[in-house]
Each structure stands twice: as C-alpha cells, then as structure tokens.
C-alpha cells in the first residue's frame, strides 16, 4: 500500500531535528532504521505529516568507552553491536543478543535507539539493557536528561520520550571481570521477535557463589521487566540444579502474561521458566 502524503526532513544536527519536532509536535515522527515505522505508514496504521530522518546526523553512531562506561550512539545498528570486538570483550551480553535480532537485512538497518523508542513489549534489546542497568541520554529543547533503562518504557509502545525529544545515547557499564552472561529466546518463526526472551548476567565469587544476579525478560508481559524475586533467590548461592530450578520458578512472580496469536498465557509462563533455567544452566557450565 501507499502511505498518506507527508513532508520529508533530513536535518544535519540534533538541534535542527529537535527544532523540527518542537515546531510540528505530534504531527512529526523520527525516522531511524525505519523497520517499525515505515510498514505502519504503508499499511496506514500510522499517519505522519512530517517525517524527520536523523540518519544523516553525524556522531549518533558510535561505540566507545567514556568515563569508564560504554557509550553507544542511538543510531548504532544491530549489526554494529553484533560485530563489535570491543563489546565482545567489554560487555558481551549486547552482541550476544544483537546477533539474534531478526535477520541480516534488519540488523544492517535497524538501530538500538529506534528499537528502544518503539517500546515493543517483545524487544530483544530492552531486557538486555535492563539486565545491564543501562542509562539512556535524552536531548530536547530544555537540554539533556538521563533516564534509567528500567524507567524508560511506561507501557506497551509508550516510552518517556516527549514529542520534541530524541534519544541520543545509551550508556552501559563495563562487564565485571567475574561476570558471565547469556541471552536465551524463543523466536517467532516469521518475524524472529522473541515470544519469550531472557537476558541474564551473574557475578560469581571465588567460591562460585552469585554475588550479583540480574535477570530480565521480554515477550511475556506488556513491558520487559526484571525478575527481582528470582534475582534475590540467586544471590549468595551457587548455580546448582536446585538453585536454578527454584529461581526459574520465580521469574514469573506477579506477572500478568500476554495471551496472543503466538502462544496462550500459560504457555508464555512455561517458556519463561524453561528458558530462564536454560540460561542459568549455561552460565553455570561456563
């Protein structure tokens, strides 16, 4: 199908892009990779009067170390995340998840910032950033503000971004030397979106006990979330079969699961527990 008529803008700076968003308000939408917005426009599920393409703004695509943390520009593609040797050493959970996003075409065009701003409840990267306790840098007319990854998504397809704000950077900590991580998911056979995905990072003491554990899940509820009850159970414990089983049983505590065309709600719960157990077992076997 053909989208409604719209005016195309290609600003060369963040300031120009923000000015366009401020001028046109909710009639304007940002274009990053376009894999979510353009199909919605073609099917006329979304009508956009002003399309603001930020793909030509320099400095929004980068992976580097800044002030002891990892800085990732919002226009960095999934492919760049997956293939970054720096990330494989400094924070391997990101490339482990990025390589499993969709297919090669999507990974080459899709961006980390666009994925986050879309706020899809079945996102591969949101649970990763939750598990890593990332910080998101947002810029707007009032200046710059920083938001914890856990506070960025308010509800399904809704983030804290105002109409005239742009997500410009993601900051994640360098992985501790004693940490292990993995990303497990059940992909939909057509879209490769996670029906259920589990991002896990643990820190092990010299005795082999979990000094810290972070588990985040996607595809199960209306927003990706941290499994705090399971994390608390793991802390101070070795990753034994008994501990893993107990933690996996707690990852769905307090969650109202989605029931959709992919799977009924009870199967979502089952998948979450099974794949959490697999993720933890993989970390125990490293």
C-alpha positions as CSV (number, residue, x, y, z in Angstrom):
1,X,0.0,0.0,0.0
2,X,0.9,3.7,-0.3
3,X,1.3,5.9,2.8
4,X,-0.5,9.2,3.3
5,X,1.3,12.2,1.9
6,X,4.0,13.6,4.2
7,X,6.8,16.1,4.2
8,X,10.3,14.7,4.5
9,X,13.0,16.4,6.6
10,X,16.7,15.5,6.8
11,X,18.3,17.7,9.5
12,X,22.1,17.7,9.8
13,X,22.2,18.4,13.5
14,X,20.5,17.3,16.7
15,X,19.5,20.9,17.3
16,X,17.8,21.1,13.9
17,X,16.0,17.9,14.5
18,X,14.7,19.0,17.9
19,X,13.5,22.3,16.4
20,X,11.5,20.4,13.7
21,X,9.9,18.2,16.4
22,X,9.1,21.2,18.5
23,X,7.5,23.0,15.5
24,X,5.4,20.2,14.3
25,X,4.6,18.5,17.6
26,X,2.7,15.2,17.4
27,X,2.4,15.5,13.6
28,X,6.1,14.7,13.3
29,X,7.9,11.3,13.8
30,X,11.5,10.5,13.9
31,X,12.9,8.0,11.3
32,X,15.9,5.9,12.5
33,X,16.2,2.5,10.8
34,X,12.5,2.5,9.7
35,X,11.7,-1.1,10.2
36,X,8.8,-0.4,12.5
37,X,7.6,3.0,11.4
38,X,7.6,2.6,7.6
39,X,5.5,-0.6,7.5
40,X,2.9,1.1,9.8
41,X,2.8,4.0,7.4
42,X,2.5,1.9,4.3
43,X,-0.4,0.0,5.9
44,X,-1.9,3.3,7.1
45,X,-1.9,2.1,10.7
46,X,0.1,5.3,11.3
47,X,-0.3,8.7,9.6
48,X,2.7,11.0,9.7
49,X,2.6,14.6,8.3
50,X,6.3,15.3,8.9
51,X,9.0,12.6,8.8
52,X,12.2,13.7,10.4
53,X,15.1,11.5,9.2
54,X,18.0,11.6,11.7
55,X,20.2,9.2,9.7
56,X,22.4,12.0,8.3
57,X,23.3,13.5,11.7
58,X,27.0,12.9,12.4
59,X,28.0,11.5,15.8
60,X,24.9,9.4,16.5
61,X,26.6,6.1,15.5
62,X,29.4,5.1,17.8
63,X,30.7,2.5,20.3
64,X,33.3,3.8,22.6
65,X,34.5,4.0,26.2
66,X,33.7,7.2,28.1
67,X,34.4,7.9,31.7
68,X,34.8,4.2,32.5
69,X,31.5,3.2,30.9
70,X,30.5,2.2,27.4
71,X,28.8,4.8,25.2
72,X,26.6,3.7,22.3
73,X,25.2,6.2,19.9
74,X,21.4,5.8,19.3
75,X,21.9,5.3,15.6
76,X,24.3,2.4,16.0
77,X,22.9,-0.6,14.1
78,X,22.3,-4.0,15.4
79,X,24.9,-5.3,13.1
80,X,27.5,-3.0,14.5
81,X,26.6,-4.2,18.0
82,X,26.9,-7.8,17.0
83,X,30.2,-7.4,15.2
84,X,31.9,-5.1,17.7
85,X,35.1,-6.7,19.1
86,X,35.2,-4.0,21.7
87,X,31.8,-5.1,23.0
88,X,32.6,-8.7,22.9
89,X,35.4,-8.0,25.4
90,X,33.8,-5.2,27.4
91,X,30.1,-6.1,27.6
92,X,29.4,-9.4,25.6
93,X,25.7,-9.5,26.5
94,X,24.9,-6.9,23.9
95,X,26.5,-8.7,20.9
96,X,25.1,-12.0,22.1
97,X,21.6,-10.5,21.8
98,X,22.1,-8.3,18.8
99,X,23.2,-11.2,16.6
100,X,19.9,-12.9,17.2
101,X,17.7,-10.0,16.2
102,X,15.5,-10.7,13.2
103,X,17.6,-11.3,10.0
104,X,20.6,-9.8,8.4
105,X,18.6,-7.1,6.5
106,X,17.0,-5.9,9.7
107,X,20.3,-6.0,11.6
108,X,22.0,-3.9,9.0
109,X,19.4,-1.1,9.0
110,X,17.7,-1.3,12.5
111,X,19.2,0.8,15.3
112,X,19.4,0.4,19.0
113,X,17.8,3.8,19.6
114,X,14.9,3.2,17.2
115,X,14.3,-0.2,18.8
116,X,14.2,1.3,22.3
117,X,12.0,4.3,21.3
118,X,9.5,1.9,19.6
119,X,8.9,0.3,23.1
120,X,7.8,-3.0,21.7
121,X,6.9,-5.4,24.5
122,X,8.7,-8.1,22.6
123,X,12.1,-6.4,22.1
124,X,15.4,-8.2,22.2
125,X,17.5,-5.2,23.4
126,X,15.3,-3.7,26.1
127,X,15.7,-6.7,28.5
128,X,19.5,-6.7,27.8
129,X,19.7,-3.0,28.9
130,X,17.5,-3.7,31.9
131,X,19.9,-6.5,33.0
132,X,22.9,-4.2,32.4
133,X,21.2,-1.4,34.3
134,X,21.9,1.0,31.4
135,X,21.4,4.7,31.4
136,X,19.7,6.5,28.4
137,X,20.6,10.0,27.4
138,X,17.8,12.1,26.0
139,X,18.0,15.6,24.5
140,X,15.3,18.1,23.9
141,X,14.6,21.9,23.9
142,X,15.2,22.1,27.7
143,X,18.6,20.4,27.4
144,X,19.8,16.9,28.3
145,X,18.4,14.4,30.8
146,X,19.2,10.9,31.8
147,X,16.8,8.1,32.4
148,X,17.5,4.6,33.8
149,X,16.6,1.8,31.4
150,X,14.1,0.5,33.9
151,X,12.2,3.8,33.8
152,X,12.3,4.4,30.1
153,X,9.3,2.3,28.9
154,X,6.0,3.3,30.6
155,X,3.6,0.8,28.8
156,X,3.2,-1.1,25.6
157,X,4.6,1.0,22.7
158,X,4.9,4.0,25.0
159,X,8.2,5.5,26.4
160,X,9.0,8.6,28.5
161,X,10.2,10.5,25.4
162,X,8.3,13.7,24.8
163,X,7.2,14.7,21.3
164,X,10.2,17.1,20.9
165,X,12.9,14.8,22.5
166,X,15.4,12.5,20.9
167,X,17.2,9.5,22.5
168,X,20.8,10.2,21.5
169,X,23.0,7.8,23.6
170,X,22.9,4.6,25.7
171,X,25.5,4.1,28.4
172,X,26.2,0.7,29.9
173,X,28.8,-0.4,32.5
174,X,31.8,-2.5,31.5
175,X,31.2,-6.1,32.5
176,X,32.9,-7.1,35.8
177,X,35.8,-9.5,35.3
178,X,34.0,-12.2,37.3
179,X,30.7,-12.0,35.4
180,X,29.0,-14.3,33.0
181,X,26.1,-13.6,30.6
182,X,23.8,-15.1,28.1
183,X,20.7,-14.3,26.1
184,X,18.1,-17.0,25.5
185,X,15.0,-16.6,23.4
186,X,12.1,-18.5,21.6
187,X,11.9,-16.6,18.3
188,X,8.7,-16.4,16.3
189,X,9.4,-18.3,13.1
190,X,8.4,-15.5,10.8
191,X,9.4,-12.2,12.5
192,X,12.1,-13.7,14.8
193,X,10.7,-11.4,17.5
194,X,11.0,-13.1,20.9
195,X,7.9,-14.9,22.1
196,X,9.9,-15.1,25.3
197,X,13.5,-13.9,25.8
198,X,15.7,-14.0,28.9
199,X,18.8,-11.8,29.4
200,X,21.0,-13.0,32.3
201,X,24.1,-11.7,33.8
202,X,25.7,-13.1,37.1
203,X,28.8,-12.2,39.0
204,X,30.5,-15.1,40.7
205,X,32.7,-15.1,43.9
206,X,35.9,-17.1,44.0
207,X,33.8,-19.7,45.8
208,X,31.5,-20.0,42.9
209,X,28.5,-18.2,44.5
210,X,26.4,-15.5,42.9
211,X,27.5,-12.1,44.4
212,X,25.0,-10.4,42.0
213,X,22.4,-11.7,39.6
214,X,20.4,-9.8,37.0
215,X,17.5,-11.4,35.0
216,X,15.3,-9.5,32.6
217,X,12.5,-11.0,30.5
218,X,10.7,-9.9,27.3
219,X,7.7,-11.0,25.3
220,X,5.9,-12.2,28.4
221,X,4.2,-9.1,29.8
222,X,3.1,-5.7,28.4
223,X,6.7,-4.4,29.1
224,X,10.0,-6.1,29.6
225,X,10.9,-6.5,33.3
226,X,13.4,-7.5,35.9
227,X,12.7,-10.7,37.8
228,X,13.6,-9.4,41.2
229,X,12.3,-12.4,43.2
230,X,14.5,-14.8,41.2
231,X,17.5,-12.5,41.5
232,X,17.2,-12.3,45.3
233,X,17.0,-16.1,45.5
234,X,20.2,-16.5,43.4
235,X,22.3,-14.1,45.5
236,X,24.7,-15.8,47.8
237,X,24.0,-19.2,46.2
238,X,26.0,-21.5,43.8
239,X,24.3,-22.2,40.5
240,X,23.3,-25.7,41.4
241,X,20.4,-27.6,39.7
242,X,18.3,-27.0,42.8
243,X,19.0,-23.3,42.9
244,X,18.5,-22.8,39.2
245,X,15.1,-24.7,39.4
246,X,14.0,-22.5,42.3
247,X,15.0,-19.3,40.6
248,X,13.4,-20.3,37.3
249,X,10.1,-20.9,39.1
250,X,10.1,-17.3,40.5
251,X,10.7,-15.4,37.3
252,X,7.0,-15.1,36.6
253,X,6.0,-13.9,40.1
254,X,3.4,-11.1,40.0
255,X,3.3,-11.1,36.1
256,X,0.1,-11.0,34.1
257,X,1.3,-12.8,30.9
258,X,0.3,-11.9,27.4
259,X,-2.1,-14.2,25.6
260,X,-1.8,-13.6,21.8
261,X,-1.6,-15.4,18.5
262,X,1.9,-16.6,19.3
263,X,1.0,-18.5,22.5
264,X,-1.6,-18.6,25.3
265,X,-0.8,-17.1,28.6
266,X,0.1,-20.3,30.4
267,X,2.5,-21.3,27.7
268,X,4.2,-17.9,27.9
269,X,4.7,-18.6,31.6
270,X,6.1,-22.1,30.9
271,X,8.5,-20.8,28.3
272,X,9.8,-18.1,30.6
273,X,10.6,-20.6,33.3
274,X,12.2,-23.2,31.0
275,X,14.4,-20.7,29.2
276,X,15.5,-19.0,32.4
277,X,16.6,-22.4,33.7
278,X,18.5,-23.0,30.4
279,X,20.1,-19.5,30.6
280,X,21.3,-20.1,34.2
281,X,22.5,-23.6,33.4
282,X,24.6,-22.3,30.6
283,X,26.2,-19.8,32.9
284,X,26.9,-22.5,35.5
285,X,28.6,-24.5,32.8
286,X,31.0,-21.8,31.6
